[in-house]
Amino acid sequence: MTAPLYNWLNERTSGVLLHLSSLPSDTGIGNLGAAAYRAIDFMESAGMHVWQICPLGPTGYGDSPYQCFSAFAGNPYFIDLEPLVSEGLLHANELSELHALPKDHVDYGALYGTFWPVIRKAYDRFKQSGADHFDGYGCIKAFRKAQSAWIEDFALFLALKAHFGGKCWLEWPAAFRNVEKARKHQLSAEILEVAEAHFFYQYMFYGQLAKLRRYAGSKGVQILGDAPIFVALDSSDVWANRALFQLKKDGKPKAVAGVPPDYFSVDGQLWGNPLYDWKAHQDTDFAWWIDRIKANLEFYDIVRLDHFRGFESYWSVPANETTARNGTWIQCPGLELFQAIKAACPDAKLVAEDLGVITDEVNELRAATGLPGMAVLQFAFGGDADNTYLPHNYSRNTVAYSGTHDNDTSLGWYGEQHANTQDHVRRYFNVSGEEIAWDLVRSAMQSTAHMAIVPLQDLLSLGSEARLNTPGAPMGNWQWRYSSEQLDALQNDSAAYLKDLLKLYGRA
């Protein structure tokens, strides 16, 4: 029998699912500043060694981190502005409008209007200073050279997007819809200056994230981050690499991505992302994918590959459909791709998000790659004892969750279940159900899965008001934030208990 490509999850560990946007701050959204370090300190005190976050890319309409302007860039919203104040690139009073933004949720519309003028001032002063580096982040010219495979296209893409009123690149004048033609065009000084500003923003983001990762490592905490399988149509990835996607001559998709009807939606999920031209990727020895995984490994210690089943075969929906019902499964070169990734990144720690419609072929691909799969407790109840997501059925090479960013909180989920399902939960755990969030937390930790991850909302025993994302809902997602006081209370009331729990179940 052929050995799997990877075999890295061989010790029991645990962690917290908490997206960066949910952290407390004074600037309208969580960031890479003090609250991120405080979260790591909490994890260390509780004996947890993994911090899982959602994708960190720059978001567009809808604010979803799974629909970004680039698969390689970071979201400038996450830049901590305090160091910029300390270094004189911003003045404290210039943050007043950001400080007035809500503290209990993210108001993306208000954030958009207030953040960008502020960060642009920091860039202008940095440029005027003539400096070539900032606060130990390295030389900005060296950074730009190291990221040249993507950053030049990305910066120009956003500069042109701003110039054309934020429109999708498919709506730009014809001369700019092609990256080569756009570069040859006589670009205005304003467009070039906006592009230069985006180099600075990425430099700051990468520098702060690298600093945070070093701190996390010193505390024994690894960062686990998501890599969405698909990229957004309105992205620099597609604009600059049209040959790698299934597009018509005019750039519009021939078909789009999604998933058929499932647990989350009776109509399926019509994501609308363009599909890969896998033959083109094979012809380049998967160079784009290898660059992408390497970029992800600059962000994260562990990379969770979202929608893993799409690497075996993907759901192709005609571009004119309004739901994801009428699609077709089309096979793609999954194992060949992972063999190329293994050759280029032999020590990568990858996780397969293998939820949804899973076939024998998908299971065979995951077994061949050796990647840990996922099990979600909220999917386990109301059926038979052979349900894959019941803890007694887990394999060790699994990441167990009480819930994910797409689920309701455990408290909210339980309250919405049929009485028979609630009874199944109580009998299975031998509990009253009065502390259901902690019951699911304990079950994840007790399970045979080598890694167990629980959302912070479950540790805080919060209800549906703290749900982060509802798949298919166009509004109201990615807004939840906790307060410093909530984490302090959790630290005081539960950190020692958590540490004892993890020691008891071999996760210390």
C-alpha positions as CSV (number, residue, x, y, z in Angstrom):
1,M,0.0,0.0,0.0
2,T,1.4,3.4,-1.0
3,A,2.1,5.7,2.0
4,P,0.1,8.9,2.2
5,L,1.8,12.2,1.0
6,Y,1.5,13.8,4.4
7,N,1.4,12.4,8.0
8,W,1.8,15.4,10.3
9,L,-1.1,15.3,12.8
10,N,0.3,12.7,15.2
11,E,-0.2,14.4,18.6
12,R,-3.3,15.5,20.5
13,T,-3.9,19.2,20.6
14,S,-6.7,21.8,20.8
15,G,-7.6,25.3,19.9
16,V,-10.0,28.2,19.4
17,L,-11.8,29.3,16.3
18,L,-11.8,33.1,16.3
19,H,-11.7,35.3,13.2
20,L,-9.5,38.4,13.5
21,S,-12.4,40.7,12.7
22,S,-14.1,39.6,15.9
23,L,-11.4,41.0,18.2
24,P,-12.0,44.1,20.3
25,S,-10.4,47.3,19.2
26,D,-10.9,51.1,19.0
27,T,-10.9,51.2,15.2
28,G,-14.1,49.5,14.2
29,I,-12.8,46.0,13.5
30,G,-10.4,43.5,15.1
31,N,-6.8,43.9,14.1
32,L,-3.2,42.6,14.5
33,G,-2.7,44.7,17.6
34,A,-3.0,44.3,21.4
35,A,-6.2,42.2,21.4
36,A,-4.6,39.6,19.2
37,Y,-1.7,39.3,21.6
38,R,-4.2,39.1,24.5
39,A,-6.1,36.3,22.7
40,I,-2.8,34.3,22.4
41,D,-2.1,34.9,26.1
42,F,-5.5,33.5,26.9
43,M,-4.9,30.4,24.8
44,E,-1.6,29.8,26.5
45,S,-3.2,30.1,29.9
46,A,-5.9,27.6,28.9
47,G,-3.4,25.1,27.5
48,M,-4.6,25.5,23.9
49,H,-2.1,25.5,21.1
50,V,-4.0,26.3,17.9
51,W,-5.7,29.6,16.9
52,Q,-7.9,29.1,13.9
53,I,-8.9,32.1,11.8
54,C,-10.8,32.7,8.6
55,P,-9.1,34.0,5.4
56,L,-7.2,37.3,5.9
57,G,-7.6,38.6,2.4
58,P,-9.0,42.0,1.4
59,T,-12.8,41.7,1.2
60,G,-15.1,43.4,-1.3
61,Y,-18.9,43.6,-1.6
62,G,-20.6,41.4,1.1
63,D,-17.5,41.6,3.3
64,S,-16.9,37.8,3.1
65,P,-13.3,36.7,3.7
66,Y,-14.1,33.9,1.2
67,Q,-14.6,36.4,-1.6
68,C,-11.4,38.5,-1.7
69,F,-9.7,40.8,-4.2
70,S,-6.6,38.5,-3.9
71,A,-5.6,35.1,-2.7
72,F,-2.2,36.4,-1.7
73,A,-2.8,39.8,-0.2
74,G,-3.8,40.7,3.4
75,N,-6.7,42.9,4.4
76,P,-5.5,46.4,5.4
77,Y,-8.4,46.7,7.8
78,F,-6.5,44.4,10.0
79,I,-3.4,46.7,10.3
80,D,-3.0,47.9,13.9
81,L,-2.8,51.7,13.6
82,E,-1.2,52.3,17.0
83,P,2.4,51.7,15.8
84,L,1.7,54.2,13.0
85,V,0.8,56.8,15.6
86,S,3.9,56.0,17.7
87,E,6.1,56.5,14.7
88,G,4.5,59.8,13.8
89,L,2.9,58.5,10.5
90,L,-0.5,59.3,12.0
91,H,-1.7,61.8,14.6
92,A,-3.9,60.5,17.5
93,N,-6.7,63.0,16.7
94,E,-6.8,61.6,13.1
95,L,-8.3,58.4,14.5
96,S,-11.3,60.1,16.2
97,E,-13.8,59.0,13.5
98,L,-12.5,55.4,13.7
99,H,-12.8,55.5,17.5
100,A,-16.5,56.5,17.1
101,L,-17.3,53.3,15.2
102,P,-19.3,50.6,17.0
103,K,-17.4,48.4,19.5
104,D,-19.9,45.5,19.6
105,H,-20.0,44.7,15.9
106,V,-18.4,45.6,12.6
107,D,-20.1,48.3,10.5
108,Y,-18.4,47.7,7.2
109,G,-20.0,50.6,5.4
110,A,-18.9,53.1,8.0
111,L,-15.5,51.4,8.3
112,Y,-15.0,51.8,4.5
113,G,-15.7,55.5,4.6
114,T,-13.4,56.2,7.6
115,F,-10.5,53.8,7.3
116,W,-9.1,54.5,3.9
117,P,-8.5,58.2,4.2
118,V,-6.6,57.5,7.5
119,I,-4.3,54.8,6.2
120,R,-3.6,56.9,3.1
121,K,-2.3,59.7,5.3
122,A,0.1,57.2,6.9
123,Y,1.4,56.2,3.4
124,D,1.8,59.8,2.4
125,R,3.9,60.6,5.4
126,F,6.0,57.4,5.0
127,K,6.8,58.4,1.5
128,Q,7.6,62.0,2.5
129,S,10.0,60.7,5.2
130,G,12.1,58.9,2.6
131,A,12.3,55.8,4.9
132,D,12.9,52.4,3.4
133,H,11.7,50.4,6.4
134,F,9.3,50.5,9.4
135,D,9.7,49.2,12.9
136,G,11.7,46.1,12.2
137,Y,9.5,44.9,9.3
138,G,12.5,44.8,6.9
139,C,13.1,46.9,3.8
140,I,10.0,47.7,1.8
141,K,11.9,47.3,-1.5
142,A,13.0,43.8,-0.5
143,F,9.4,43.0,0.5
144,R,8.1,44.1,-2.9
145,K,10.7,42.1,-4.7
146,A,10.0,39.0,-2.6
147,Q,6.2,39.3,-3.3
148,S,6.7,40.3,-7.0
149,A,4.8,37.2,-8.3
150,W,1.5,38.7,-7.3
151,I,1.9,42.1,-5.7
152,E,2.5,44.2,-8.8
153,D,-0.7,42.9,-10.4
154,F,-2.6,43.3,-7.2
155,A,-1.6,46.9,-6.6
156,L,-2.4,47.9,-10.1
157,F,-5.7,46.1,-10.0
158,L,-6.9,48.0,-6.9
159,A,-5.6,51.3,-8.3
160,L,-7.5,50.8,-11.5
161,K,-10.6,49.6,-9.6
162,A,-10.6,52.8,-7.6
163,H,-10.1,54.8,-10.8
164,F,-13.1,53.2,-12.4
165,G,-15.4,53.8,-9.5
166,G,-15.1,50.4,-7.8
167,K,-16.6,48.5,-10.8
168,C,-15.8,44.9,-11.5
169,W,-12.9,44.7,-14.0
170,L,-15.3,43.2,-16.6
171,E,-16.9,46.7,-16.7
172,W,-13.7,48.6,-17.2
173,P,-12.8,50.0,-20.6
174,A,-11.5,47.3,-22.9
175,A,-8.0,48.5,-22.8
176,F,-7.8,47.8,-19.1
177,R,-9.5,44.4,-18.9
178,N,-6.2,42.7,-20.0
179,V,-3.3,43.0,-17.6
180,E,-0.7,43.2,-20.4
181,K,-2.5,46.0,-22.2
182,A,-3.2,47.8,-19.0
183,R,0.5,47.9,-18.2
184,K,1.4,49.3,-21.6
185,H,-1.2,52.0,-21.3
186,Q,-0.2,55.5,-20.3
187,L,-1.3,55.4,-16.6
188,S,-2.0,58.6,-14.8
189,A,0.2,59.8,-11.8
190,E,-2.9,59.3,-9.6
191,I,-3.3,55.6,-10.5
192,L,0.4,54.9,-10.0
193,E,0.4,56.7,-6.7
194,V,-2.6,54.6,-5.5
195,A,-0.8,51.5,-6.5
196,E,2.3,52.6,-4.5
197,A,0.1,53.1,-1.5
198,H,-1.2,49.5,-1.7
199,F,2.4,48.2,-1.7
200,F,2.8,50.1,1.6
201,Y,-0.4,48.6,3.1
202,Q,0.7,45.1,2.2
203,Y,4.1,45.7,3.7
204,M,2.5,46.8,6.9
205,F,0.1,43.9,7.0
206,Y,2.8,41.3,6.3
207,G,5.1,42.9,8.9
208,Q,2.5,42.9,11.7
209,L,1.3,39.4,10.9
210,A,4.9,38.0,11.0
211,K,5.5,39.7,14.3
212,L,2.3,38.2,15.7
213,R,3.2,34.8,14.4
214,R,6.5,35.0,16.2
215,Y,4.8,35.9,19.4
216,A,2.3,33.1,19.0
217,G,5.2,30.7,18.4
218,S,6.9,31.8,21.6
219,K,3.7,30.9,23.5
220,G,3.3,27.5,21.9
221,V,0.4,28.6,19.7
222,Q,0.1,27.8,16.0
223,I,-2.1,29.8,13.7
224,L,-4.4,27.7,11.5
225,G,-5.9,29.7,8.6
226,D,-8.2,29.0,5.7
227,A,-7.5,28.9,2.0
228,P,-10.7,29.1,0.0
229,I,-10.5,26.7,-2.9
230,F,-11.9,29.2,-5.4
231,V,-11.0,32.9,-5.9
232,A,-13.4,35.8,-6.6
233,L,-14.3,36.7,-10.2
234,D,-13.6,40.3,-9.3
235,S,-10.0,39.7,-8.2
236,S,-6.5,40.4,-9.3
237,D,-6.0,36.7,-9.5
238,V,-8.5,36.3,-12.3
239,W,-7.8,39.6,-14.0
240,A,-4.1,38.9,-14.2
241,N,-4.3,35.1,-14.9
242,R,-7.3,34.7,-17.2
243,A,-5.8,31.6,-18.9
244,L,-6.0,29.7,-15.7
245,F,-9.8,30.0,-15.5
246,Q,-12.8,28.8,-17.5
247,L,-13.6,32.1,-19.1
248,K,-15.1,33.3,-22.4
249,K,-13.1,35.6,-24.6
250,D,-14.8,38.6,-23.0
251,G,-13.6,37.4,-19.6
252,K,-17.0,36.3,-18.3
253,P,-17.2,32.8,-16.8
254,K,-18.4,29.9,-18.8
255,A,-19.6,28.3,-15.6
256,V,-19.4,29.1,-11.9
257,A,-18.8,27.3,-8.7
258,G,-21.1,26.2,-5.9
259,V,-22.5,23.2,-4.1
260,P,-25.7,21.3,-4.6
261,P,-28.5,21.4,-2.1
262,D,-27.2,20.3,1.4
263,Y,-27.6,20.9,5.1
264,F,-27.2,24.6,4.7
265,S,-29.5,25.4,1.8
266,V,-32.3,23.6,-0.1
267,D,-31.2,25.4,-3.3
268,G,-27.5,24.6,-2.8
269,Q,-25.0,27.5,-2.6
270,L,-24.3,29.4,-5.8
271,W,-21.0,31.0,-5.0
272,G,-20.4,32.5,-8.5
273,N,-16.7,32.0,-8.5
274,P,-15.0,31.2,-11.8
275,L,-13.8,27.6,-12.2
276,Y,-10.2,26.6,-12.8
277,D,-9.0,25.5,-16.2
278,W,-7.2,22.5,-14.7
279,K,-5.5,21.6,-18.0
280,A,-3.8,25.0,-18.0
281,H,-2.7,24.4,-14.4
282,Q,-1.2,21.0,-15.3
283,D,0.6,22.6,-18.2
284,T,2.4,25.0,-15.8
285,D,3.1,22.2,-13.3
286,F,0.6,23.9,-10.9
287,A,2.9,26.9,-10.5
288,W,0.1,29.2,-9.4
289,W,-1.1,26.8,-6.8
290,I,2.3,26.2,-5.4
291,D,2.9,30.0,-5.2
292,R,-0.5,30.2,-3.4
293,I,0.3,27.5,-0.8
294,K,3.7,29.1,-0.1
295,A,1.9,32.5,0.4
296,N,-0.5,30.8,2.8
297,L,2.4,29.4,4.7
298,E,3.7,32.9,5.2
299,F,0.4,33.7,6.9
300,Y,-0.3,30.5,8.8
301,D,1.5,27.6,10.5
302,I,-1.3,25.2,9.4
303,V,-3.5,25.7,6.3
304,R,-7.1,24.4,6.1
305,L,-8.1,23.8,2.5
306,D,-11.7,24.9,2.2
307,H,-14.1,22.7,0.2
308,F,-11.6,19.9,-0.2
309,R,-14.0,17.8,-2.1
310,G,-13.7,20.3,-4.9
311,F,-10.1,19.0,-5.5
312,E,-11.6,15.6,-6.5
313,S,-14.5,16.9,-8.5
314,Y,-16.2,20.3,-8.6
315,W,-19.9,21.4,-9.0
316,S,-20.1,23.3,-12.2
317,V,-23.2,25.5,-12.7
318,P,-24.0,27.2,-16.0
319,A,-23.3,30.9,-15.6
320,N,-26.9,31.9,-16.3
321,E,-28.4,29.8,-13.5
322,T,-30.0,31.6,-10.5
323,T,-29.5,28.7,-8.0
324,A,-27.0,25.9,-7.7
325,R,-29.5,23.2,-8.3
326,N,-28.7,22.5,-11.9
327,G,-25.0,21.7,-11.9
328,T,-22.7,18.8,-12.8
329,W,-19.8,17.2,-11.0
330,I,-16.6,17.4,-13.0
331,Q,-13.5,15.5,-12.1
332,C,-10.2,17.4,-11.6
333,P,-6.5,16.3,-11.1
334,G,-6.6,16.3,-7.3
335,L,-3.8,13.8,-6.4
336,E,-1.5,15.2,-9.2
337,L,-1.9,18.7,-7.7
338,F,-1.1,17.5,-4.2
339,Q,1.9,15.6,-5.4
340,A,3.2,18.8,-6.9
341,I,2.5,20.7,-3.6
342,K,4.2,18.0,-1.6
343,A,7.3,18.2,-3.8
344,A,7.4,22.0,-3.4
345,C,6.3,22.2,0.3
346,P,7.3,18.9,1.9
347,D,6.7,20.1,5.5
348,A,3.4,21.9,4.9
349,K,0.7,21.2,7.5
350,L,-2.6,21.0,5.6
351,V,-6.1,20.2,6.7
352,A,-8.9,19.1,4.4
353,E,-12.3,20.7,5.0
354,D,-14.2,17.6,3.8
355,L,-17.8,18.5,4.7
356,G,-20.8,18.3,2.4
357,V,-21.5,15.8,-0.3
358,I,-18.6,13.3,0.3
359,T,-18.1,10.3,-2.0
360,D,-15.8,7.3,-1.9
361,E,-13.6,9.1,-4.4
362,V,-13.2,12.1,-2.1
363,N,-12.4,9.8,0.8
364,E,-9.8,8.0,-1.3
365,L,-8.2,11.3,-2.3
366,R,-8.0,12.4,1.4
367,A,-6.5,9.0,2.3
368,A,-3.9,9.3,-0.4
369,T,-2.9,12.8,0.6
370,G,-3.0,11.9,4.3
371,L,-4.6,15.2,5.2
372,P,-6.7,15.4,8.4
373,G,-10.4,15.7,7.7
374,M,-13.1,17.4,9.8
375,A,-16.0,16.3,12.0
376,V,-18.6,18.8,13.3
377,L,-20.6,17.8,16.4
378,Q,-23.7,19.8,15.3
379,F,-24.1,17.5,12.4
380,A,-24.0,14.3,14.6
381,F,-27.5,14.1,16.2
382,G,-31.0,13.1,15.2
383,G,-30.0,9.9,13.3
384,D,-28.3,6.6,13.9
385,A,-25.2,5.5,15.8
386,D,-23.2,5.2,12.6
387,N,-23.4,9.0,11.9
388,T,-19.9,10.0,10.8
389,Y,-19.9,13.0,13.1
390,L,-20.6,11.2,16.3
391,P,-17.4,11.2,18.4
392,H,-17.3,7.4,18.7
393,N,-16.8,7.2,14.9
394,Y,-13.9,9.6,14.6
395,S,-10.5,8.6,13.3
396,R,-7.4,10.0,15.0
397,N,-6.4,11.9,11.8
398,T,-9.4,14.3,12.3
399,V,-10.0,17.9,13.5
400,A,-13.2,17.8,15.7
401,Y,-15.3,20.9,16.0
402,S,-18.3,21.8,18.1
403,G,-19.3,24.1,15.3
404,T,-17.6,26.1,12.5
405,H,-17.9,29.7,11.3
406,D,-20.8,28.6,9.1
407,N,-22.8,27.1,12.0
408,D,-24.9,28.8,14.6
409,T,-23.4,28.8,18.0
410,S,-23.9,25.6,19.9
411,L,-26.4,27.2,22.3
412,G,-28.3,28.7,19.3
413,W,-28.2,25.4,17.4
414,Y,-29.5,23.3,20.3
415,G,-32.4,25.7,20.9
416,E,-33.6,25.3,17.3
417,Q,-33.5,21.5,17.2
418,H,-36.5,19.2,17.3
419,A,-37.3,17.7,20.7
420,N,-36.1,14.2,19.6
421,T,-32.7,15.6,18.5
422,Q,-32.3,17.5,21.8
423,D,-33.1,14.2,23.6
424,H,-30.5,12.4,21.5
425,V,-27.9,15.0,22.5
426,R,-28.7,14.7,26.2
427,R,-28.7,10.9,26.2
428,Y,-25.5,10.7,24.2
429,F,-23.6,13.0,26.5
430,N,-25.6,12.0,29.6
431,V,-26.3,15.6,30.5
432,S,-29.2,17.9,31.3
433,G,-28.6,20.2,28.4
434,E,-28.5,23.3,30.7
435,E,-24.9,24.0,29.7
436,I,-25.0,22.6,26.2
437,A,-22.2,24.7,24.8
438,W,-19.7,23.4,27.3
439,D,-21.1,19.9,26.8
440,L,-20.1,20.1,23.2
441,V,-16.7,21.6,24.1
442,R,-16.0,18.7,26.5
443,S,-17.1,16.2,23.9
444,A,-14.8,17.6,21.3
445,M,-11.9,17.5,23.8
446,Q,-12.8,13.9,24.9
447,S,-12.9,12.6,21.3
448,T,-10.3,10.5,19.7
449,A,-9.7,13.2,17.0
450,H,-6.1,14.4,17.4
451,M,-7.1,18.0,17.1
452,A,-10.2,19.7,18.6
453,I,-11.3,23.2,17.8
454,V,-14.1,25.2,19.5
455,P,-15.4,28.6,18.6
456,L,-14.9,31.3,21.2
457,Q,-18.7,31.8,21.2
458,D,-19.1,28.3,22.6
459,L,-16.5,29.0,25.4
460,L,-18.5,32.1,26.2
461,S,-21.9,30.2,26.0
462,L,-23.4,32.7,23.6
463,G,-26.6,32.3,21.6
464,S,-27.5,33.0,18.0
465,E,-26.8,36.7,18.4
466,A,-23.1,35.8,18.2
467,R,-23.3,33.8,15.0
468,L,-20.6,34.9,12.6
469,N,-22.0,33.7,9.3
470,T,-25.2,32.3,7.8
471,P,-24.4,30.7,4.4
472,G,-26.7,32.1,1.7
473,A,-27.7,35.1,3.7
474,P,-26.7,38.3,1.8
475,M,-26.5,40.6,4.8
476,G,-25.5,40.6,8.4
477,N,-22.5,38.3,8.3
478,W,-18.9,38.6,9.6
479,Q,-20.0,41.3,12.1
480,W,-19.8,39.7,15.5
481,R,-17.3,40.9,18.0
482,Y,-16.6,40.1,21.6
483,S,-15.5,42.6,24.3
484,S,-12.3,42.7,26.4
485,E,-14.5,42.2,29.5
486,Q,-15.9,38.9,28.1
487,L,-12.5,37.5,27.5
488,D,-11.4,38.7,31.0
489,A,-14.3,36.9,32.6
490,L,-13.6,33.7,30.6
491,Q,-10.0,33.9,31.7
492,N,-10.9,34.3,35.3
493,D,-13.8,31.7,35.4
494,S,-12.7,29.0,33.0
495,A,-9.0,29.1,31.9
496,A,-7.9,26.9,34.7
497,Y,-10.8,24.5,34.2
498,L,-10.0,24.3,30.5
499,K,-6.3,23.6,31.2
500,D,-7.3,20.8,33.5
501,L,-9.7,19.4,31.0
502,L,-7.1,19.3,28.3
503,K,-4.6,17.7,30.6
504,L,-7.2,15.1,31.5
505,Y,-7.8,14.2,27.9
506,G,-4.2,14.3,26.7
507,R,-4.3,17.6,24.9
508,A,-1.9,19.5,27.2
